[in-house]
Amino acid sequence: MHNHQKIARLGFALISLTFTLACNSNKSLKPQGAESSGESNSILGAGSTFIYPIMTRWISSFQTSHPGVQINYQSIGSGGGIQQLKQGLVDFGASDAALDDEHLKDMPALVQIPESAGPVCITYNLPELKTPLKLSAATLSGIFLGKIKTWQDPAVKKDNPGVSLSNIPIVVAHRSDGSGTTNIFTTYLAKVSPEWAKQVGKGISVSWPTGLGGKGSEGVTGVIKQTQGAIGYVELTYAKENNLPVAQVRNQAGNWVDASPATTTAAIDAFSDDLAKDVRTPIVDPPASARDAYPICGLTYLLVPKQGKDAKKTEVVKNFVQYIITDGQASAERLAYAKLPATLADQDQKLLAEIVASGQPGQTTTSASMGK
């Protein structure tokens, strides 16, 4: 009998515990602004695939040092991140294409914070080629315009004297989704090729003259790996992770340059005066004085609403951004990104100070916050 009483008491205790947990679980379902601190410590971002590898590292490190904070980042492309931010579905966006004044009109008041930079590399599938492919601006634009159709084309041979190349068709791979990586690459092509500028232009999404589309950098990488003779553009990290070769590109100084963090830093330095005036300044095709600069580089930006609706979420976002632009930069070069130079890091601190929760006094909007 004594045992039955123990079992009964244990059963009652379990029922009570279950009821208590259920009540607590229901509290967590309260809408934003409720008492649940866990919800305010959970933030959501979306956008650039370019930044995804290092963003994953930043999130992991930040969450380790900030127990209870949850950060979810959706790698859906810069265009997708911008749209989600516009609709108020995320707490921050990430884009490799800074928003110009016209696009800012349709967005909530934002700060655009440069948080990393990297090269957009040209990768290809030519198994017989044992040395890096070399591509000048004219050849590269001709390939993506669909005018250079085989690897035996005289323009390709001229860039690669003495190199044996297969007489197979060139298959262009490009992004099918809105992409900041596309913006960087097409900004470069538009700058070096008047024909490209007139016929195609630049942006996160363009009407490609030729080629096969892949969704995300992962999709483009997949097309290249599966298609002999293919060529495309991706972030350096994706090329390295997939063991794909990377072309050398000739810069304005006439040098054949590898895509790397160091050659990206050289590109940033070449535009330091312009970036001091406008953090949205493209860093493609640096002048001939930047002898070691890789010509297809871009900054990537965190897009954060100036007026956060939830004070706790706003604090978490600001702390995370603060980590990214300071201690988080130590991870940059290990993942093939360039660290921010001190001048840009200083500008970032001023931009970060403009982010406030609704109802808090904010600072006067500066030209840098609008990217002007």
C-alpha positions as CSV (number, residue, x, y, z in Angstrom):
1,M,0.0,0.0,0.0
2,H,2.9,2.3,0.9
3,N,4.3,1.8,-2.6
4,H,1.0,2.7,-4.2
5,Q,0.9,5.9,-2.3
6,K,4.5,6.8,-3.5
7,I,3.5,6.1,-7.1
8,A,0.4,8.2,-6.8
9,R,2.4,11.1,-5.3
10,L,5.0,10.7,-8.1
11,G,2.3,10.8,-10.7
12,F,0.7,13.9,-9.3
13,A,4.1,15.6,-9.2
14,L,4.7,14.7,-12.9
15,I,1.3,16.1,-13.8
16,S,2.0,19.3,-11.9
17,L,5.5,19.6,-13.6
18,T,3.9,19.1,-17.1
19,F,1.3,21.7,-16.3
20,T,3.9,24.2,-15.2
21,L,6.1,23.6,-18.3
22,A,3.0,24.0,-20.5
23,C,2.2,27.4,-18.8
24,N,5.8,28.6,-19.3
25,S,5.8,27.4,-22.9
26,N,2.6,29.4,-23.5
27,K,4.3,32.5,-22.1
28,S,7.0,32.1,-24.8
29,L,4.3,32.4,-27.5
30,K,3.5,35.9,-26.5
31,P,3.9,38.4,-29.3
32,Q,6.8,40.8,-29.7
33,G,7.0,43.3,-26.8
34,A,5.7,40.7,-24.3
35,E,7.6,39.9,-21.1
36,S,9.6,37.0,-22.7
37,S,13.2,38.1,-22.7
38,G,14.1,35.1,-24.8
39,E,12.2,36.5,-27.8
40,S,13.9,39.9,-27.5
41,N,17.2,38.1,-27.5
42,S,16.4,36.4,-30.8
43,I,17.2,38.3,-34.0
44,L,16.8,37.5,-37.6
45,G,18.9,38.6,-40.6
46,A,18.8,37.8,-44.3
47,G,20.6,38.6,-47.5
48,S,24.0,38.2,-49.1
49,T,25.4,34.8,-49.9
50,F,28.8,36.5,-50.4
51,I,29.0,37.1,-46.7
52,Y,27.4,33.8,-45.5
53,P,30.6,31.8,-44.7
54,I,32.0,34.5,-42.4
55,M,28.6,35.5,-41.1
56,T,28.2,31.9,-39.9
57,R,31.5,32.2,-38.0
58,W,30.5,35.6,-36.5
59,I,27.2,34.2,-35.3
60,S,28.7,31.2,-33.7
61,S,31.4,33.2,-31.9
62,F,29.0,35.9,-30.7
63,Q,26.4,33.4,-29.4
64,T,29.2,31.5,-27.5
65,S,30.1,34.7,-25.7
66,H,26.5,35.8,-25.2
67,P,24.5,32.9,-23.8
68,G,20.8,33.2,-24.4
69,V,21.2,35.2,-27.7
70,Q,19.9,33.5,-30.8
71,I,20.8,34.8,-34.3
72,N,19.4,33.3,-37.4
73,Y,20.8,34.4,-40.8
74,Q,19.1,33.3,-44.1
75,S,21.5,33.2,-47.1
76,I,18.9,34.2,-49.7
77,G,20.9,36.8,-51.8
78,S,21.2,40.5,-51.4
79,G,18.0,41.2,-53.3
80,G,16.0,38.9,-51.1
81,G,17.5,40.4,-47.9
82,I,16.6,43.9,-49.1
83,Q,13.0,42.9,-49.7
84,Q,12.6,41.2,-46.4
85,L,14.0,44.2,-44.6
86,K,11.7,46.5,-46.6
87,Q,8.7,44.4,-45.4
88,G,9.9,44.4,-41.8
89,L,10.4,40.7,-41.7
90,V,14.0,40.8,-40.4
91,D,16.0,42.8,-37.9
92,F,18.9,43.4,-40.3
93,G,19.9,42.7,-43.9
94,A,23.2,42.1,-45.6
95,S,23.9,43.3,-49.1
96,D,26.9,43.5,-51.4
97,A,25.1,46.3,-53.2
98,A,24.7,49.5,-51.2
99,L,21.4,51.2,-51.7
100,D,21.4,54.4,-53.7
101,D,19.3,57.5,-52.9
102,E,16.5,56.3,-55.2
103,H,16.1,52.9,-53.6
104,L,16.4,54.4,-50.1
105,K,13.1,56.3,-50.7
106,D,11.2,53.0,-50.5
107,M,13.0,51.7,-47.4
108,P,12.7,52.4,-43.7
109,A,15.4,54.8,-42.5
110,L,18.6,52.8,-42.6
111,V,22.2,52.9,-41.8
112,Q,24.5,51.1,-44.2
113,I,27.5,49.8,-42.4
114,P,30.4,48.3,-44.4
115,E,31.5,45.2,-42.5
116,S,33.8,43.3,-44.8
117,A,35.2,43.1,-48.3
118,G,36.2,40.4,-50.6
119,P,37.1,39.6,-54.2
120,V,34.6,38.2,-56.7
121,C,36.7,35.6,-58.4
122,I,36.4,34.0,-61.8
123,T,36.4,30.3,-61.6
124,Y,36.1,27.7,-64.4
125,N,36.1,24.0,-65.3
126,L,39.1,23.2,-67.6
127,P,40.6,20.0,-66.2
128,E,43.5,20.0,-68.6
129,L,44.7,23.4,-67.5
130,K,47.4,23.1,-64.9
131,T,48.3,26.8,-64.5
132,P,45.9,29.6,-63.6
133,L,43.8,30.9,-66.5
134,K,44.5,34.6,-67.3
135,L,41.8,37.0,-68.4
136,S,42.0,40.6,-69.4
137,A,39.0,43.0,-69.0
138,A,38.3,42.9,-72.7
139,T,38.3,39.0,-72.8
140,L,36.2,38.7,-69.7
141,S,33.6,41.1,-71.0
142,G,33.6,39.4,-74.4
143,I,33.0,36.0,-72.8
144,F,30.0,37.2,-70.7
145,L,28.6,39.1,-73.6
146,G,28.5,35.8,-75.5
147,K,30.9,37.1,-78.2
148,I,33.8,34.8,-77.3
149,K,32.3,31.3,-77.6
150,T,35.2,28.8,-77.4
151,W,38.4,28.4,-75.4
152,Q,40.4,28.5,-78.6
153,D,39.3,32.1,-79.3
154,P,42.2,34.4,-80.3
155,A,41.5,36.7,-77.4
156,V,41.8,33.9,-74.8
157,K,45.0,32.7,-76.5
158,K,46.5,36.2,-76.4
159,D,45.9,36.3,-72.7
160,N,47.4,32.9,-72.2
161,P,50.4,32.6,-74.6
162,G,51.9,29.1,-74.9
163,V,49.1,27.5,-73.0
164,S,47.2,24.6,-74.5
165,L,43.4,25.1,-74.2
166,S,40.7,22.7,-75.3
167,N,38.6,23.5,-78.3
168,I,35.3,23.2,-76.5
169,P,32.5,25.7,-76.1
170,I,32.5,28.2,-73.3
171,V,29.5,27.8,-71.0
172,V,28.8,30.9,-68.9
173,A,27.3,30.4,-65.4
174,H,25.7,33.4,-63.6
175,R,23.3,34.1,-60.8
176,S,19.6,33.7,-61.4
177,D,18.5,35.5,-58.2
178,G,19.0,39.0,-57.1
179,S,22.6,39.1,-56.0
180,G,25.1,41.6,-54.6
181,T,27.9,39.5,-56.0
182,T,26.3,40.1,-59.4
183,N,26.2,43.8,-58.6
184,I,29.9,43.8,-57.9
185,F,30.8,41.8,-61.1
186,T,28.5,43.8,-63.4
187,T,29.7,47.1,-61.9
188,Y,33.2,46.0,-63.0
189,L,32.1,44.9,-66.4
190,A,30.2,48.2,-67.0
191,K,33.3,50.2,-66.0
192,V,35.7,48.3,-68.2
193,S,33.4,47.7,-71.2
194,P,31.4,50.5,-72.8
195,E,29.5,47.8,-74.8
196,W,28.5,46.0,-71.6
197,A,27.5,49.3,-70.0
198,K,25.2,50.1,-72.9
199,Q,23.8,46.6,-73.6
200,V,23.5,45.1,-70.1
201,G,24.3,47.6,-67.4
202,K,24.9,46.8,-63.7
203,G,22.8,45.8,-60.7
204,I,21.8,43.0,-58.5
205,S,19.9,41.5,-61.3
206,V,20.5,42.0,-65.1
207,S,19.4,40.5,-68.3
208,W,22.3,38.2,-69.2
209,P,23.2,37.9,-72.9
210,T,24.2,34.3,-72.5
211,G,24.7,31.5,-70.0
212,L,23.0,29.2,-67.4
213,G,21.6,30.6,-64.2
214,G,22.2,29.2,-60.7
215,K,20.5,30.2,-57.5
216,G,22.9,31.5,-55.0
217,S,26.7,31.1,-55.1
218,E,26.0,27.5,-54.4
219,G,24.0,27.2,-57.6
220,V,26.7,28.9,-59.7
221,T,29.4,26.7,-58.2
222,G,27.2,23.6,-59.0
223,V,26.8,24.6,-62.6
224,I,30.6,25.1,-63.0
225,K,31.5,21.8,-61.3
226,Q,29.1,19.8,-63.5
227,T,29.9,21.5,-66.8
228,Q,33.2,21.1,-68.6
229,G,34.2,24.4,-70.3
230,A,32.1,26.4,-67.8
231,I,33.1,29.8,-66.4
232,G,31.4,31.8,-63.7
233,Y,31.8,34.3,-60.8
234,V,31.6,33.4,-57.1
235,E,33.1,34.5,-53.8
236,L,36.6,33.2,-53.2
237,T,35.5,31.2,-50.3
238,Y,33.1,29.2,-52.4
239,A,35.8,28.5,-55.0
240,K,38.2,27.3,-52.4
241,E,35.7,25.1,-50.6
242,N,34.8,23.4,-53.9
243,N,38.4,23.0,-55.0
244,L,37.8,25.1,-58.1
245,P,40.6,27.0,-59.9
246,V,40.6,30.7,-59.9
247,A,41.7,32.9,-62.8
248,Q,44.2,35.8,-62.6
249,V,42.7,39.0,-63.8
250,R,44.8,41.9,-65.3
251,N,44.4,45.2,-63.5
252,Q,44.9,48.7,-64.8
253,A,48.6,48.6,-64.0
254,G,48.9,45.7,-66.5
255,N,49.6,43.1,-63.8
256,W,48.0,39.7,-63.6
257,V,46.6,39.5,-60.1
258,D,45.3,36.7,-57.9
259,A,42.1,37.2,-55.9
260,S,43.0,37.3,-52.2
261,P,42.4,39.3,-49.0
262,A,45.7,41.2,-49.6
263,T,44.8,42.2,-53.1
264,T,41.4,43.2,-51.9
265,T,42.9,45.4,-49.2
266,A,45.0,47.1,-51.9
267,A,41.8,47.9,-53.8
268,I,40.1,49.4,-50.8
269,D,43.2,51.5,-50.1
270,A,43.1,52.8,-53.7
271,F,39.7,54.3,-53.0
272,S,40.2,55.5,-49.4
273,D,39.6,59.2,-50.2
274,D,36.3,58.4,-52.1
275,L,35.1,56.0,-49.3
276,A,35.7,58.8,-46.7
277,K,33.1,60.8,-48.6
278,D,30.7,58.0,-49.5
279,V,30.9,54.5,-48.1
280,R,28.9,53.2,-51.1
281,T,31.8,53.9,-53.5
282,P,32.5,50.9,-55.7
283,I,36.0,49.6,-55.4
284,V,36.2,47.9,-58.8
285,D,38.9,48.5,-61.4
286,P,41.3,50.6,-59.2
287,P,43.7,53.0,-60.9
288,A,47.0,52.0,-62.3
289,S,48.8,53.4,-59.2
290,A,47.3,50.4,-57.3
291,R,49.7,47.9,-58.8
292,D,48.8,45.0,-56.5
293,A,45.1,45.5,-56.4
294,Y,42.7,42.8,-57.7
295,P,40.2,44.6,-60.0
296,I,36.9,42.8,-59.0
297,C,36.3,43.5,-55.3
298,G,33.4,44.8,-53.3
299,L,32.4,45.9,-49.9
300,T,29.5,44.2,-48.3
301,Y,27.1,46.1,-46.0
302,L,24.9,45.5,-43.0
303,L,21.6,47.3,-43.5
304,V,20.0,48.1,-40.1
305,P,16.9,50.2,-39.4
306,K,17.8,53.4,-37.6
307,Q,14.7,53.1,-35.4
308,G,14.4,49.7,-33.7
309,K,10.9,48.8,-32.5
310,D,12.1,46.7,-29.6
311,A,14.7,48.1,-27.2
312,K,16.1,44.7,-26.3
313,K,16.3,43.5,-29.9
314,T,17.9,46.8,-30.9
315,E,20.5,46.4,-28.2
316,V,21.3,42.8,-29.4
317,V,21.6,44.0,-33.0
318,K,23.9,46.8,-32.0
319,N,26.1,44.6,-29.9
320,F,26.3,42.0,-32.7
321,V,27.3,44.7,-35.2
322,Q,29.8,46.1,-32.8
323,Y,31.4,42.7,-32.5
324,I,31.5,42.2,-36.3
325,I,33.3,45.5,-37.0
326,T,35.8,45.0,-34.1
327,D,36.8,41.6,-32.8
328,G,35.0,39.8,-35.6
329,Q,37.4,41.2,-38.1
330,A,40.1,38.8,-36.9
331,S,38.3,36.0,-38.7
332,A,38.2,37.8,-42.0
333,E,41.5,36.7,-43.7
334,R,41.2,33.1,-42.5
335,L,38.0,32.9,-44.6
336,A,39.4,34.8,-47.6
337,Y,37.8,38.2,-46.8
338,A,39.7,41.4,-46.3
339,K,39.8,43.2,-42.9
340,L,38.3,46.6,-42.8
341,P,40.9,49.4,-42.8
342,A,41.0,51.6,-39.7
343,T,39.4,54.6,-41.6
344,L,36.3,52.5,-42.5
345,A,36.2,51.0,-39.0
346,D,36.0,54.5,-37.6
347,Q,33.2,55.5,-39.9
348,D,31.3,52.3,-38.9
349,Q,31.4,53.4,-35.2
350,K,29.7,56.7,-36.1
351,L,27.1,54.9,-38.2
352,L,26.4,52.4,-35.4
353,A,25.7,55.2,-33.0
354,E,22.8,56.3,-35.1
355,I,20.8,53.1,-34.4
356,V,18.3,53.7,-31.5
357,A,15.2,52.1,-30.2
358,S,11.9,53.9,-30.9
359,G,11.4,56.7,-28.4
360,Q,15.1,57.1,-27.6
361,P,16.8,60.3,-28.7
362,G,18.9,59.7,-31.8
363,Q,21.7,61.5,-33.5
364,T,21.3,63.8,-36.4
365,T,21.4,61.9,-39.7
366,T,24.8,62.2,-41.3
367,S,25.7,61.9,-45.0
368,A,27.5,58.6,-44.2
369,S,24.3,57.0,-42.8
370,M,22.6,57.6,-46.1
371,G,25.7,56.6,-48.0
372,K,26.2,60.0,-49.4
